[in-house]
Amino acid sequence: RRACAFATRAHEGQRRASGDPYIAHPLAVAHTLAELRLDCAALVAAVLHDVAEDTGVSLAEVEAEFGSEVARLVDGVTKLGKMQWRPDEDGDGHVSRAEETAWAESMRKMFLAMAEDIRVVLIKLADRLHNMRTLQYLAPEKQRRIAQETLDIYAPLANRLGIWQIKWQLEDLAFRYLEPEKYKEIGKSLKLGRRAVREEYIERVKSILQAELERHGIQAEISGRPKHIYSIYRKMQRRGLDLDHIYDLLAVRVLVREVQECYHVLGIVHALWHPLPGQFDDYIASPKESLYQSLHT
């Protein structure tokens, strides 16, 4: 509460490009981090993350009011915000995609190396998420630049840290500005009169699976969701397929207690539904870079 009151006073009179009072932004950032169950110091730093850079308040004042831990986090966010994001262009003003990819990877490594406290990176990710949610108020050229930066730097960082709920939102929001027509096309196909049918289908699958797992004495948590738009687009690109040939627009997830139970459940699933050839991945034997482990079928 003290941080909210402090930040409100510091940002008084400032407005976002949307016309909203500036304080709406740091509060939204803190809200995202609260959903991730971060600690009090991180939430306070999130509320104050722009005061040292955008207002007359000094870092020393932040430290005097809220302590050295909060001040250190705010300082870390400010330093990351001053990093040079775009690669240097050559004489003809062109940067190849290979150069951009190499640059993006080095930037992600530098980002993590500079942040002595991982909470600094989480605040920056939440900061970017809210900026992407309000990107419509900026000029088109700026929208595309920020969206590309988000796709190259921020979404892969969220993925590397295993924060799926931020990663997929960043990807979908960036994709919306970089490929607006494709975004609308896939979004429209997913919505067209199918939402109720999809939800009913997921519930039916969950019910069948739950009963079968109980019969085998396996305790599991089963959930279902539609896939997000950018992941569908990436799969279409990778496999050279149109939307009609992408079979996993829906996902059902089964969480169990032991690794061996994953393979047991896989056997049960394949006994209930015939697996598609070539559509299986074992991320338990070969974990992803973020250390994510699961079986996909």
C-alpha positions as CSV (number, residue, x, y, z in Angstrom):
1,R,0.0,0.0,0.0
2,R,2.9,2.4,0.8
3,A,4.5,1.6,-2.5
4,C,1.2,2.3,-4.4
5,A,0.8,5.6,-2.6
6,F,4.4,6.5,-3.2
7,A,4.3,5.7,-6.9
8,T,1.0,7.4,-7.4
9,R,2.5,10.7,-6.0
10,A,5.7,10.3,-8.1
11,H,3.8,9.7,-11.4
12,E,1.2,12.3,-10.7
13,G,0.4,14.3,-13.9
14,Q,2.1,11.7,-16.2
15,R,0.0,9.8,-18.8
16,R,0.5,6.8,-21.0
17,A,0.0,7.0,-24.8
18,S,-3.5,5.6,-24.2
19,G,-4.3,8.6,-22.1
20,D,-4.5,6.5,-18.9
21,P,-2.8,7.8,-15.8
22,Y,0.8,6.4,-15.8
23,I,0.3,4.6,-12.5
24,A,-2.0,2.1,-14.3
25,H,1.2,0.6,-15.9
26,P,3.3,-0.3,-12.8
27,L,0.1,-1.6,-11.1
28,A,-0.6,-3.9,-14.0
29,V,3.1,-5.1,-13.9
30,A,2.7,-5.9,-10.2
31,H,-0.6,-7.7,-10.8
32,T,1.1,-10.0,-13.3
33,L,3.8,-10.8,-10.8
34,A,1.3,-11.4,-8.0
35,E,-0.3,-14.0,-10.3
36,L,3.1,-15.7,-10.5
37,R,3.2,-15.6,-6.6
38,L,6.3,-13.4,-6.3
39,D,7.4,-12.1,-3.0
40,C,6.6,-8.7,-1.4
41,A,9.9,-7.1,-2.4
42,A,9.4,-8.0,-6.0
43,L,5.9,-6.6,-6.0
44,V,7.0,-3.4,-4.4
45,A,9.8,-3.0,-6.9
46,A,7.3,-3.7,-9.7
47,V,5.1,-0.8,-8.5
48,L,8.2,1.4,-8.3
49,H,10.1,0.2,-11.3
50,D,9.8,3.4,-13.3
51,V,10.1,6.1,-10.6
52,A,13.9,6.3,-10.6
53,E,14.0,6.7,-14.4
54,D,10.8,8.7,-15.2
55,T,10.2,10.9,-12.2
56,G,12.1,13.2,-9.9
57,V,12.5,10.5,-7.3
58,S,16.1,9.2,-6.8
59,L,17.2,5.7,-6.1
60,A,18.5,6.8,-2.7
61,E,14.9,8.0,-1.8
62,V,13.6,4.6,-2.8
63,E,16.2,2.9,-0.6
64,A,15.4,5.1,2.3
65,E,11.7,4.4,2.1
66,F,11.6,0.8,1.1
67,G,15.1,-0.7,1.8
68,S,18.2,-1.9,-0.1
69,E,16.6,-5.0,-1.5
70,V,13.8,-3.1,-3.3
71,A,16.2,-0.4,-4.4
72,R,18.6,-3.0,-5.9
73,L,15.7,-4.5,-7.9
74,V,14.5,-1.1,-9.2
75,D,18.1,-0.3,-10.2
76,G,18.5,-3.6,-12.0
77,V,15.3,-3.0,-14.0
78,T,16.5,0.6,-14.9
79,K,19.9,-0.8,-16.1
80,L,18.2,-3.5,-18.3
81,G,15.9,-0.8,-19.7
82,K,19.0,1.1,-21.0
83,M,20.4,-1.8,-23.0
84,Q,20.8,-1.3,-26.8
85,W,18.3,-3.7,-28.3
86,R,18.7,-3.5,-32.1
87,P,21.8,-4.8,-33.9
88,D,24.1,-2.3,-35.6
89,E,23.1,-1.9,-39.3
90,D,25.7,-2.2,-42.0
91,G,26.3,0.5,-44.6
92,D,23.3,-0.2,-46.7
93,G,21.0,-0.1,-43.7
94,H,20.2,-3.9,-43.9
95,V,20.6,-6.5,-41.2
96,S,20.3,-10.2,-42.3
97,R,18.0,-12.6,-40.5
98,A,21.0,-14.7,-39.5
99,E,22.7,-11.6,-38.0
100,E,19.5,-10.8,-36.1
101,T,19.2,-14.3,-34.8
102,A,22.8,-14.4,-33.5
103,W,22.3,-10.9,-32.0
104,A,19.1,-11.9,-30.3
105,E,20.7,-15.0,-28.7
106,S,23.7,-12.9,-27.4
107,M,21.2,-10.3,-26.0
108,R,19.2,-12.9,-24.1
109,K,22.5,-14.2,-22.6
110,M,23.6,-10.7,-21.6
111,F,20.1,-10.0,-20.2
112,L,20.4,-12.9,-17.9
113,A,24.0,-12.2,-17.0
114,M,23.3,-8.6,-16.1
115,A,20.4,-9.4,-13.8
116,E,22.1,-10.4,-10.6
117,D,18.6,-11.3,-9.2
118,I,16.2,-13.3,-11.5
119,R,13.3,-11.2,-10.1
120,V,14.7,-8.3,-12.2
121,V,14.1,-10.3,-15.4
122,L,10.6,-11.3,-14.2
123,I,9.7,-7.6,-13.7
124,K,11.0,-6.8,-17.2
125,L,8.9,-9.6,-18.7
126,A,5.8,-8.4,-16.9
127,D,6.6,-4.8,-18.0
128,R,6.9,-5.9,-21.6
129,L,3.6,-7.9,-21.4
130,H,1.7,-4.8,-20.3
131,N,3.4,-2.7,-23.0
132,M,2.4,-5.3,-25.6
133,R,-1.2,-5.2,-24.3
134,T,-1.4,-1.5,-24.9
135,L,0.7,-1.4,-28.1
136,Q,-2.3,-0.2,-30.2
137,Y,-1.8,3.4,-29.1
138,L,1.7,3.7,-30.7
139,A,2.6,4.5,-34.3
140,P,2.6,1.4,-36.7
141,E,6.4,1.5,-37.3
142,K,7.0,1.5,-33.5
143,Q,4.5,-1.3,-33.1
144,R,6.4,-3.5,-35.5
145,R,9.8,-2.7,-33.9
146,I,8.6,-3.5,-30.4
147,A,6.7,-6.6,-31.6
148,Q,9.8,-8.0,-33.3
149,E,11.9,-7.3,-30.2
150,T,9.3,-9.1,-28.1
151,L,9.4,-12.1,-30.4
152,D,13.2,-12.2,-30.6
153,I,14.1,-11.4,-27.0
154,Y,11.3,-11.5,-24.4
155,A,9.3,-14.5,-25.5
156,P,12.3,-16.8,-25.7
157,L,13.5,-15.5,-22.3
158,A,10.1,-16.4,-20.8
159,N,10.4,-19.8,-22.4
160,R,13.9,-20.4,-21.1
161,L,12.7,-19.6,-17.6
162,G,9.7,-21.9,-18.0
163,I,7.1,-19.1,-17.6
164,W,4.5,-20.4,-20.1
165,Q,1.7,-18.1,-19.2
166,I,3.8,-15.0,-20.1
167,K,5.5,-16.7,-23.1
168,W,2.4,-17.5,-25.0
169,Q,0.8,-14.1,-24.4
170,L,4.0,-12.3,-25.6
171,E,4.1,-14.5,-28.8
172,D,0.4,-14.0,-29.7
173,L,0.5,-10.3,-29.1
174,A,3.7,-9.8,-31.1
175,F,2.3,-12.0,-33.9
176,R,-0.8,-9.9,-34.0
177,Y,1.3,-6.8,-35.1
178,L,3.9,-8.6,-37.2
179,E,1.5,-10.7,-39.3
180,P,-2.0,-9.2,-38.7
181,E,-3.7,-11.0,-41.6
182,K,-2.4,-14.4,-40.6
183,Y,-3.3,-13.7,-37.0
184,K,-6.9,-12.8,-38.0
185,E,-7.2,-15.8,-40.3
186,I,-6.1,-18.4,-37.6
187,G,-8.0,-16.6,-34.9
188,K,-11.2,-16.6,-37.0
189,S,-10.8,-20.3,-37.8
190,L,-10.4,-21.2,-34.2
191,K,-13.5,-19.2,-33.2
192,L,-15.9,-20.0,-36.0
193,G,-18.8,-21.7,-34.2
194,R,-16.5,-24.2,-32.6
195,R,-15.8,-22.9,-29.1
196,A,-18.7,-24.8,-27.5
197,V,-17.9,-27.9,-29.5
198,R,-14.2,-27.7,-28.6
199,E,-14.9,-27.3,-24.9
200,E,-17.4,-30.1,-24.9
201,Y,-14.9,-32.4,-26.7
202,I,-12.2,-31.6,-24.1
203,E,-14.6,-32.3,-21.3
204,R,-15.5,-35.7,-22.9
205,V,-11.8,-36.7,-23.3
206,K,-11.1,-35.7,-19.7
207,S,-14.0,-37.7,-18.4
208,I,-13.0,-40.9,-20.4
209,L,-9.4,-40.6,-19.3
210,Q,-10.2,-39.9,-15.7
211,A,-12.3,-43.0,-15.4
212,E,-9.6,-45.1,-17.1
213,L,-6.8,-43.8,-14.9
214,E,-8.8,-44.4,-11.7
215,R,-9.4,-48.0,-13.0
216,H,-5.6,-48.4,-13.1
217,G,-5.1,-46.8,-9.6
218,I,-3.4,-43.7,-11.0
219,Q,-4.0,-40.3,-9.3
220,A,-3.7,-37.5,-11.8
221,E,-4.7,-33.9,-12.5
222,I,-6.2,-33.5,-15.9
223,S,-6.8,-30.1,-17.6
224,G,-7.5,-29.0,-21.2
225,R,-7.1,-25.9,-23.3
226,P,-7.0,-24.7,-26.9
227,K,-3.5,-24.1,-28.3
228,H,-2.4,-20.4,-28.7
229,I,-2.4,-18.8,-32.2
230,Y,1.4,-18.3,-32.7
231,S,2.2,-21.9,-31.8
232,I,-0.3,-23.1,-34.4
233,Y,1.3,-20.7,-37.0
234,R,4.8,-22.0,-36.2
235,K,3.7,-25.6,-36.7
236,M,2.0,-24.7,-40.0
237,Q,5.3,-23.0,-41.1
238,R,7.6,-25.9,-39.9
239,R,5.5,-28.6,-41.6
240,G,4.3,-26.7,-44.6
241,L,0.7,-27.4,-43.7
242,D,-2.5,-25.4,-43.8
243,L,-4.8,-25.1,-40.7
244,D,-7.0,-28.1,-41.8
245,H,-4.0,-30.4,-41.4
246,I,-2.9,-29.3,-37.9
247,Y,-4.4,-31.9,-35.6
248,D,-3.5,-30.6,-32.2
249,L,-5.5,-27.4,-31.9
250,L,-6.6,-28.6,-28.5
251,A,-4.4,-29.9,-25.7
252,V,-5.2,-32.1,-22.8
253,R,-2.5,-32.3,-20.0
254,V,-2.2,-35.0,-17.5
255,L,0.0,-34.3,-14.4
256,V,1.1,-37.4,-12.3
257,R,3.4,-37.8,-9.3
258,E,6.2,-40.1,-10.7
259,V,8.1,-40.2,-14.0
260,Q,7.2,-43.9,-14.6
261,E,3.5,-43.0,-14.3
262,C,3.9,-40.7,-17.3
263,Y,4.8,-43.8,-19.5
264,H,2.0,-45.8,-17.9
265,V,-0.5,-43.0,-18.7
266,L,0.9,-42.9,-22.3
267,G,0.1,-46.6,-22.7
268,I,-3.4,-46.0,-21.4
269,V,-3.9,-43.0,-23.8
270,H,-2.7,-45.0,-26.8
271,A,-5.0,-47.9,-25.8
272,L,-8.0,-45.5,-25.8
273,W,-7.0,-43.5,-28.9
274,H,-4.9,-44.6,-31.9
275,P,-1.7,-42.5,-32.0
276,L,-0.8,-40.7,-35.2
277,P,2.4,-41.9,-36.8
278,G,5.3,-39.4,-36.3
279,Q,3.3,-37.3,-33.8
280,F,5.1,-38.3,-30.6
281,D,7.9,-36.5,-28.6
282,D,9.6,-37.7,-25.4
283,Y,10.8,-34.6,-23.5
284,I,11.4,-36.6,-20.4
285,A,14.3,-38.5,-22.0
286,S,15.4,-35.3,-23.8
287,P,14.2,-32.2,-21.8
288,K,13.7,-28.9,-23.5
289,E,16.2,-26.0,-22.9
290,S,13.9,-24.7,-20.2
291,L,14.2,-28.1,-18.4
292,Y,10.5,-28.8,-19.3
293,Q,9.8,-32.5,-19.2
294,S,6.7,-34.2,-20.7
295,L,5.5,-36.7,-23.2
296,H,3.6,-35.3,-26.2
297,T,1.3,-37.5,-28.3
